[in-house]
Amino acid sequence: MDQKGSDLKEASQGWHFDILVCDGFVLTEMAAVTDTLRIANRVLARPLFDWTVRSASGGQITCRSGLSVETQCFAAKPEADFAFVLGNSDPAHPGLSLGRVVQSYTSRGAQVYLLAEAAARHIRSQSGGAGAHTTHWENSDLLREQLGLDLGAHALARQDGPVVTCAGMGATTDVVLALVGQLTSAAAQVTVANILLHDHIRDFASLQPFAGHAPTTSGDRDLDDCIRLMQTNIEEPMPIRSIVTELGLSNRSLERKFRTFFGTTPNGFYREMRLSKANNLLLNTTLSVREIGLACGFPNGFSSLYKSVFGITPFALRKQRRTRPESETAHSAHSGAPRPV
């Protein structure tokens, strides 16, 4: 939105946001959108932001944490200035297939933000597409494994015309803060960030932490570099002796760092990292157990190792999760289109 458009909106009725959800939505992302806008309203001279939570059929929609939100149906002719499509704990949820809904917003001049799994579904529908896209690094890994799509560096967000694909999760706060700064002022943006205790507003080009392309935040540079090497060498694990040689460390020094920060050995950490990726692929793809073992650096004995660690075979776990969905908590909270306060 250019400055002239911004001035016109500020002089009239402010900006309206639609938040689009389906069952299993990510509560972290809902709070990042609504709380950032709510606090912005509090620090501005007058409230400029309001929002409506919407779903395909309206009514109560429940997130994976068990909390429920009251929603209105999708609008046939959306009037919102911005729409946020929240991610979902189930990447395959049909409620994330919102191509026509997204188009109903963009055709009327709205900016649409697709978070995490919603972004991945958009990328998948376009077979990668010609534009610049991103999603949460876990989803990027799945797209690469399933479709051979390489999204390059894992940026927090990327804009392709009226559609912005985003990493979601905690990065949602950065994206909404960027909008607050764009639509109001840098001073308001910084004030809202301070109230949120968000000490650094990351721009769209910032890389996602622990994505295999950016260092972690352990606070130890050598340890960060070691984890980066491990993360980028999952399919063909590097021997620890090769890692310490590349880092210019001794085996004892690296062992001590892992014991201090993580309470485990470098080999133990590396194995857990590869098993975590295996779990992700096992529960979110149709790759065979053999293929998953190879993709995670276990060419032999994967099922036996998996059972020794988790007490169940990968075949049994996959069958169990497909036939018995994860239980939900009974608590619920209700929310509609809140008045700015």
C-alpha positions in Angstrom: 0.0 0.0 0.0 1.5 3.4 -1.0 1.6 6.4 1.3 -1.3 8.1 -0.4 -3.4 5.0 0.2 -2.2 4.7 3.7 -3.2 8.3 4.5 -6.6 7.8 3.0 -7.2 4.7 5.1 -5.9 6.4 8.3 -8.2 9.4 7.7 -11.2 7.1 7.3 -11.8 3.8 9.1 -8.5 2.1 9.6 -7.7 -1.4 8.3 -9.6 -4.7 8.6 -8.0 -8.1 8.8 -9.6 -11.5 8.1 -8.0 -14.4 9.8 -8.8 -17.7 8.0 -8.6 -20.9 10.0 -9.6 -24.6 9.9 -9.6 -27.3 12.6 -6.1 -27.9 13.9 -4.9 -24.3 13.3 -1.7 -23.1 15.1 -2.6 -21.1 18.2 0.8 -19.4 18.2 0.0 -17.8 14.9 -3.4 -16.7 15.9 -2.0 -15.0 19.0 0.8 -13.4 17.0 -1.7 -11.7 14.7 -4.4 -10.7 17.2 -2.2 -9.6 20.1 0.1 -7.6 17.9 -2.8 -5.7 16.4 -4.5 -5.4 19.8 -1.4 -3.8 21.3 -1.0 -1.6 18.3 -4.5 -0.3 18.9 -3.6 0.4 22.5 -0.5 2.5 21.7 -2.0 4.5 18.8 -4.0 7.7 19.2 -7.1 5.9 18.1 -7.6 2.2 17.2 -6.9 1.5 13.5 -7.1 -2.2 13.3 -9.9 -4.7 13.7 -10.3 -8.3 12.6 -12.7 -11.2 11.9 -11.9 -14.8 12.3 -13.4 -16.9 9.5 -13.7 -20.5 8.4 -15.4 -22.4 5.6 -18.6 -23.2 7.5 -18.4 -20.8 10.4 -19.0 -21.8 14.1 -16.5 -23.1 16.5 -13.1 -24.2 15.2 -10.6 -25.9 17.5 -6.8 -25.7 17.4 -4.6 -28.7 18.2 -4.1 -27.3 21.7 -7.8 -27.8 22.4 -8.8 -24.2 22.5 -11.8 -23.1 20.3 -12.5 -19.9 18.5 -15.9 -18.7 17.2 -15.8 -18.0 13.5 -17.8 -16.4 10.7 -18.2 -18.0 7.3 -15.9 -17.0 4.5 -17.2 -13.8 2.8 -18.4 -14.2 -0.8 -17.1 -10.7 -1.5 -14.3 -10.0 1.0 -14.0 -6.4 2.2 -10.8 -7.0 4.3 -7.6 -5.1 3.5 -5.5 -8.0 4.6 -6.1 -11.8 5.1 -4.0 -14.2 7.1 -4.3 -17.9 6.5 -3.0 -19.7 9.5 -0.9 -22.8 9.4 -2.1 -26.2 10.6 -0.8 -29.1 12.6 -1.9 -31.4 9.8 -0.1 -30.3 6.5 -2.5 -32.4 4.5 -5.7 -30.8 6.0 -8.1 -30.1 3.1 -9.0 -26.8 4.8 -5.7 -25.4 3.6 -6.7 -25.7 -0.1 -7.9 -22.2 -0.4 -6.9 -21.2 -3.9 -10.3 -19.7 -4.9 -10.7 -18.0 -1.5 -7.3 -16.4 -1.7 -8.2 -15.2 -5.2 -11.4 -13.7 -3.9 -9.2 -11.5 -1.7 -6.4 -10.6 -4.1 -8.9 -9.8 -6.9 -10.4 -7.1 -4.7 -7.0 -5.6 -3.8 -6.3 -7.3 -0.5 -2.9 -8.6 0.6 -2.9 -12.2 1.6 -0.4 -13.8 4.0 -0.1 -17.6 3.9 1.6 -19.0 7.0 3.6 -22.2 7.2 1.5 -25.2 6.0 -0.9 -22.8 4.1 2.2 -21.4 2.3 3.4 -25.0 1.5 0.0 -25.9 0.1 0.1 -22.8 -2.2 3.6 -23.7 -3.3 2.6 -27.3 -4.0 -0.5 -26.2 -6.0 1.8 -24.2 -8.3 4.5 -26.9 -8.5 6.9 -24.4 -7.1 5.6 -21.5 -9.2 7.6 -18.8 -10.8 7.5 -16.4 -7.9 9.5 -16.2 -4.8 8.1 -18.4 -2.0 9.0 -19.6 1.4 7.4 -21.7 4.2 8.5 -23.1 7.5 11.8 -25.1 7.1 10.1 -28.3 8.1 7.6 -27.9 5.2 10.4 -27.0 2.8 12.1 -30.3 3.7 8.8 -32.2 3.0 8.4 -30.4 -0.4 11.9 -31.3 -1.3 11.5 -34.9 -0.3 8.1 -35.3 -2.0 8.3 -33.2 -5.1 11.9 -32.3 -5.5 11.2 -28.6 -5.0 14.1 -26.6 -3.7 13.0 -23.2 -2.2 16.6 -22.1 -1.6 17.4 -20.2 1.6 14.7 -20.4 4.3 13.7 -16.8 4.5 11.1 -15.7 7.1 8.7 -14.3 4.3 8.7 -13.6 0.6 6.3 -11.5 -1.4 5.0 -12.5 -4.8 2.6 -9.7 -5.9 -0.5 -9.7 -3.6 0.5 -13.0 -1.9 3.1 -13.2 0.9 4.3 -16.7 1.9 5.6 -16.9 5.4 7.4 -19.3 7.8 4.6 -18.8 10.4 5.1 -19.8 14.0 7.1 -17.1 15.9 8.0 -15.3 12.7 4.3 -14.3 12.4 4.9 -11.6 15.0 7.7 -10.1 12.8 5.4 -10.1 9.8 2.6 -8.3 11.6 5.0 -5.8 13.2 6.3 -5.0 9.7 2.7 -4.2 8.7 2.2 -2.1 11.7 5.3 -0.1 10.9 4.2 0.2 7.2 0.7 1.4 8.1 1.4 3.6 11.0 4.9 4.7 12.0 8.3 3.2 13.0 7.8 4.6 16.5 4.5 2.7 16.9 6.1 -0.4 15.6 9.0 -0.2 18.0 6.6 0.5 20.9 4.5 -2.5 20.1 7.6 -4.7 19.8 8.8 -3.5 23.2 5.5 -4.3 24.9 5.7 -7.8 23.3 9.3 -8.1 24.6 10.3 -8.7 21.0 13.7 -7.2 21.0 14.6 -7.5 17.3 12.2 -7.1 14.4 13.4 -9.4 11.7 12.9 -8.4 8.1 11.5 -10.7 5.4 15.0 -11.7 4.2 16.1 -12.9 7.6 16.9 -16.6 7.6 14.9 -19.0 9.8 16.9 -20.3 12.8 17.9 -24.0 12.9 16.8 -24.5 9.3 20.0 -26.0 8.0 21.0 -22.6 6.5 21.3 -20.4 9.6 23.1 -20.9 12.9 21.3 -21.9 16.0 21.2 -19.7 19.1 23.1 -21.8 21.5 25.4 -18.9 22.2 28.5 -20.9 21.3 29.8 -20.2 17.8 31.7 -23.6 17.4 28.6 -25.4 18.6 26.4 -23.5 16.2 28.8 -24.3 13.3 28.8 -28.0 14.3 25.0 -28.2 14.4 24.8 -26.5 11.0 27.1 -29.1 9.5 25.0 -31.9 11.0 21.8 -30.3 9.8 23.1 -30.0 6.2 24.4 -33.6 6.2 21.5 -35.6 7.3 21.2 -38.1 4.4 25.0 -38.8 4.4 26.1 -38.1 8.0 29.6 -36.7 8.5 31.8 -38.6 10.8 32.4 -36.7 14.0 36.2 -36.8 13.3 35.5 -35.0 10.0 33.4 -32.4 11.8 36.0 -31.6 14.4 38.7 -31.4 11.7 36.6 -28.9 9.7 35.9 -26.8 12.9 39.5 -27.0 14.1 38.5 -28.4 17.4 39.5 -31.5 19.4 37.1 -34.4 20.0 37.3 -33.7 23.8 36.4 -30.0 23.3 33.4 -30.8 21.2 32.2 -33.5 23.6 32.5 -31.0 26.5 30.4 -28.4 24.6 27.6 -30.9 23.9 27.6 -32.2 27.4 27.4 -28.6 28.8 24.6 -27.3 26.5 22.6 -30.4 25.7 23.5 -33.1 28.2 24.5 -35.6 25.4 27.3 -36.5 23.1 27.8 -35.2 19.6 26.9 -38.6 18.2 23.9 -38.8 20.4 22.7 -35.4 19.3 23.3 -36.2 15.6 21.3 -39.4 15.9 18.4 -37.7 17.6 18.4 -35.0 14.9 18.2 -37.6 12.2 15.5 -39.6 14.1 13.5 -36.4 14.5 13.5 -35.9 10.7 12.6 -39.5 10.3 9.5 -39.0 12.5 8.5 -36.0 10.5 8.7 -37.9 7.2 7.1 -41.0 8.7 4.0 -39.1 9.9 3.7 -36.5 7.1 4.7 -38.3 3.9 3.9 -41.5 2.0 7.6 -42.4 1.6 8.3 -46.0 2.5 10.1 -46.8 5.8 13.1 -47.9 3.8 13.2 -44.6 1.9 12.9 -42.6 5.1 15.7 -44.5 6.6 17.9 -43.7 3.6 16.9 -40.0 3.6 17.9 -39.7 7.3 21.2 -41.5 7.0 20.2 -45.0 8.2 21.0 -47.2 5.2 20.7 -50.4 7.4 18.9 -51.4 10.5 16.6 -48.4 10.7 13.5 -50.2 12.0 15.5 -51.9 14.8 17.2 -48.7 15.9 13.8 -46.9 15.8 12.2 -49.5 18.0 15.1 -49.4 20.5 14.7 -45.7 20.9 10.9 -45.2 20.8 9.7 -48.7 21.8 7.6 -49.1 18.7 8.5 -49.9 15.1 8.1 -47.2 12.4 5.4 -49.4 10.7 3.4 -49.7 13.9 3.7 -46.0 14.7 2.5 -45.0 11.2 -0.5 -47.4 11.4 -1.4 -46.2 14.9 -1.3 -42.5 14.1 -3.4 -43.1 10.9 -6.2 -45.0 12.8 -6.2 -43.1 16.1 -5.9 -39.3 15.9 -4.1 -37.5 18.6 -6.4 -36.7 21.6 -7.4 -33.2 22.1 -7.7 -31.4 25.5 -11.2 -30.5 26.7 -10.6 -26.8 27.4 -12.0 -24.2 25.0 -12.0 -20.5 24.6 -14.3 -18.6 22.4 -13.5 -15.6 20.3 -15.2 -13.8 17.5 -14.4 -10.4 16.0 -13.0 -8.6 19.0 -13.4 -4.9 19.4 -10.1 -3.1 19.4 -9.1 -2.1 23.0 
